[in-house]
Amino acid sequence: MLIFLFYFLFFLIITNKAFNMSSNQRDNVSANSAEAKKLDLRMNEKKCSWASHMTNSPTVIVMIGLPARGKTYMSKKLTRYLNWIGVPTKVFNLGVYRREAVRAYKSYDFFRHDNEEAMKIRKQCALVALQDVRAYLTVEGGQIAVFDATNTTRERRDLIQTFVKENAFKVFFVESVCDDPDVIAANILEVKVSSPDYPERHRERVMDDFLKRIECYKVTYQPLDPDDYDKDLSFIKVMNVGRRFLVNRVQDYIQSKIVYYLMNIHVHSHSIYLCRHGESSHNVEGRIGGDSELSPRGKQFAHALRSFIEEHKLSDLKVWTSQLRRTIQTAEELGVPYEQWKILNEIDAGVCEEMSYEMIQKTFPEEFAMRDQDKYHYRYPGGESYQDLVQRLEPVIMELERQGNVLVICHQAVMRCLLAYFLDKSAEDLPYMKCPLHTVLKLTPVAYGCKVEMFYLNVEAVNTHRDRPLGKIPEDSALILRRNSYTPLSSHDQVKRPRLYSAGNQPWLPLAPTPSALMPEGRQSQVSDRVIGSLSKVTVSCNQSPPTLVVTLCLAFPRLSFGSSR
């Protein structure tokens, strides 16, 4: 009886505590409801992307440096790259806010540190820009905001640090340091002469005024101090346009991606030539993918491409191809060395390889409709999506940023992805960019963009472009969520066909036989018994420790794979 009373009293005490705790929790929930709604809004508006998971909290990239040091150049290129890989990014240029506040720019006197009225205006512009940064990262679904301004004083950077902490953002500083007078002068003449601050476009006056503006900033400039004051900050110093770098406390994956990209871009005069292979036999038949050879007109284009290179005197040109025959045969006619890149292979159409669009629509009507719903994210069964292709091509972009003149002989989907990076095209527009056969595109990077020239080599070819579907296609979330670029390849319909072989290898087989199918019947039964016995043993160890399952399986069956076969 005493034991029963003891347990009864204990139950009442626990129940009372639980009630009090639940009351406190309800109070906390109601107090934080506004913040929770804001968070839900941001999460719901974010686009689902593999790169969306690079950051576990929004990041503010803060540019630092005197005028004419390439800050805006780096800001725009970095934003273009991050958006291309799927991370929503936006530049907030403080000069734009200043021009809205002060409509008519008169002279460098506005930037003197003892001009109190101008200093108030400049600080207010910075605060307004930071409020827009907050709205972008918390309401509009952005993940990275680039705060493009001089930010040359510790006072301004401390203000930004306070703003970042109040909003639970991460921050990464990018300081551009340059003491090369030739580089500074070239930057002023190339970019600042056409600035809205100087509508008269008088080169000498612009140069004189801007150099005096730089001197105004130098009076109060406080560079980042990696040894003392700023030792705990995450930042990269870019010195003399990429000749040297200083990296300090990189703290997450997205910051490492930023550092990786900034260390690969180089400011130098060069051009990139993009073209597709010559017309192939599959192009003539209307089939996608495959590893077909050039048609007669495709061979004619290869000859015309050689004449094009000779006419433009591209003697120092590097030539890159994929490992598929149609690009290799095109490059062979040029009579110059070339490099084969497997990652330049055409998008893998999986079970739809070597089929026409009419055949796909008839054989796989559901797949055909899914691709029209969201062509960028749609992944072929056992194949790739455009988003997968962008991931695959990232090393090519890095090399193109580092190299001199390069000719890339590639494929339609690959060319679209490369063009989308240089021309800053969205994921919605990328799969529908026109890349006709027998046409060479010359891309020349300029100050804040890319100049494009198109050369048609007067060799007829079929039109392989498929226009964006007209009208609104009815949304069916069940179809889209069943398989796309951010859904694991684990559904039953994932029939993986082997990728087509490169030139010189054996031809494609419909389905590769399993290793057990190649064994004698007696051997198959022995292996089967061993597999069943091993799996029963592994099942026991799985209850003890999940890693034991993986290790044991890998030791017993070296060819056994887990997850995606890609």
PEWOBEL-V849215 format. One record per backbone hydrogen bond with DSSP energy under -1.0 kcal/mol. CO is the residue of the C=O (numbers start at 1). NH is the residue of the N-H. If there is no record, write none. Layout:
CO_NH ; CO_NH
This chain:
1_5 ; 2_6 ; 3_7 ; 4_8 ; 5_9 ; 6_10 ; 7_11 ; 8_12 ; 9_13 ; 10_14 ; 11_15 ; 12_16 ; 13_17 ; 14_18 ; 15_19 ; 16_20 ; 17_21 ; 18_22 ; 19_23 ; 20_24 ; 21_25 ; 22_26 ; 23_27 ; 24_28 ; 25_29 ; 26_30 ; 27_31 ; 28_32 ; 32_36 ; 33_37 ; 34_38 ; 35_39 ; 36_40 ; 37_41 ; 38_42 ; 39_43 ; 40_44 ; 41_45 ; 50_53 ; 51_54 ; 58_170 ; 59_145 ; 60_172 ; 61_147 ; 62_174 ; 64_176 ; 70_74 ; 71_75 ; 72_76 ; 73_77 ; 74_78 ; 75_79 ; 76_80 ; 77_81 ; 78_82 ; 79_83 ; 80_84 ; 81_85 ; 82_87 ; 88_143 ; 88_144 ; 90_146 ; 92_148 ; 93_97 ; 94_98 ; 95_99 ; 96_100 ; 97_101 ; 98_102 ; 107_110 ; 108_111 ; 109_112 ; 112_115 ; 114_116 ; 115_119 ; 116_120 ; 117_121 ; 118_122 ; 119_123 ; 120_124 ; 121_125 ; 122_126 ; 123_127 ; 124_128 ; 125_129 ; 126_130 ; 127_131 ; 128_132 ; 129_133 ; 130_134 ; 131_135 ; 132_136 ; 133_137 ; 134_138 ; 135_139 ; 135_140 ; 136_142 ; 143_59 ; 144_90 ; 145_61 ; 146_92 ; 146_148 ; 147_63 ; 148_94 ; 150_65 ; 152_222 ; 153_157 ; 154_158 ; 155_159 ; 156_160 ; 157_161 ; 158_162 ; 159_163 ; 160_164 ; 161_165 ; 162_166 ; 163_167 ; 164_169 ; 170_60 ; 172_62 ; 173_236 ; 174_64 ; 175_238 ; 177_240 ; 180_184 ; 181_185 ; 182_186 ; 183_187 ; 184_188 ; 185_189 ; 186_190 ; 187_191 ; 188_193 ; 192_195 ; 195_198 ; 198_201 ; 202_206 ; 203_207 ; 204_208 ; 205_209 ; 206_210 ; 207_211 ; 208_212 ; 209_213 ; 210_214 ; 211_215 ; 212_216 ; 213_217 ; 214_218 ; 215_219 ; 225_230 ; 228_231 ; 230_233 ; 234_173 ; 235_248 ; 236_175 ; 237_246 ; 238_177 ; 239_243 ; 239_244 ; 244_239 ; 246_237 ; 248_235 ; 252_256 ; 253_257 ; 254_258 ; 255_259 ; 256_260 ; 257_261 ; 258_262 ; 259_263 ; 261_264 ; 261_265 ; 266_268 ; 271_406 ; 272_443 ; 273_408 ; 274_441 ; 275_410 ; 279_295 ; 280_284 ; 281_285 ; 282_287 ; 288_354 ; 293_281 ; 295_299 ; 296_300 ; 297_301 ; 298_302 ; 299_303 ; 300_304 ; 301_305 ; 302_306 ; 303_307 ; 304_308 ; 305_309 ; 306_310 ; 307_311 ; 308_312 ; 309_314 ; 313_315 ; 314_317 ; 318_407 ; 319_339 ; 320_409 ; 321_341 ; 324_328 ; 325_329 ; 326_330 ; 327_331 ; 328_332 ; 331_334 ; 339_321 ; 341_344 ; 342_345 ; 348_384 ; 349_352 ; 350_353 ; 352_355 ; 355_288 ; 356_360 ; 357_361 ; 358_362 ; 359_363 ; 360_364 ; 364_368 ; 365_369 ; 366_370 ; 367_371 ; 368_372 ; 369_373 ; 370_374 ; 374_378 ; 376_387 ; 377_485 ; 380_383 ; 381_351 ; 384_380 ; 385_389 ; 386_390 ; 387_391 ; 388_392 ; 389_393 ; 393_397 ; 394_398 ; 395_399 ; 396_400 ; 397_401 ; 398_402 ; 399_403 ; 405_318 ; 406_273 ; 407_320 ; 408_275 ; 410_277 ; 411_415 ; 412_416 ; 413_417 ; 414_418 ; 415_419 ; 416_420 ; 417_421 ; 418_422 ; 419_423 ; 420_425 ; 426_430 ; 429_432 ; 430_433 ; 438_457 ; 440_455 ; 441_274 ; 442_453 ; 443_272 ; 444_451 ; 449_446 ; 451_444 ; 453_442 ; 455_440 ; 476_479 ; 476_480 ; 477_481 ; 484_487 ; 488_490 ; 491_494 ; 493_495 ; 502_505 ; 516_519 ; 520_524 ; 521_525 ; 522_526 ; 523_527 ; 524_528 ; 525_529 ; 526_530 ; 527_531 ; 528_532 ; 529_533 ; 530_534 ; 531_535 ; 532_536 ; 533_537 ; 534_538 ; 535_539 ; 536_540 ; 537_541 ; 538_542 ; 541_545 ; 545_548 ; 546_550 ; 547_551 ; 548_552 ; 549_553 ; 550_554 ; 551_555 ; 552_556 ; 553_557 ; 557_560
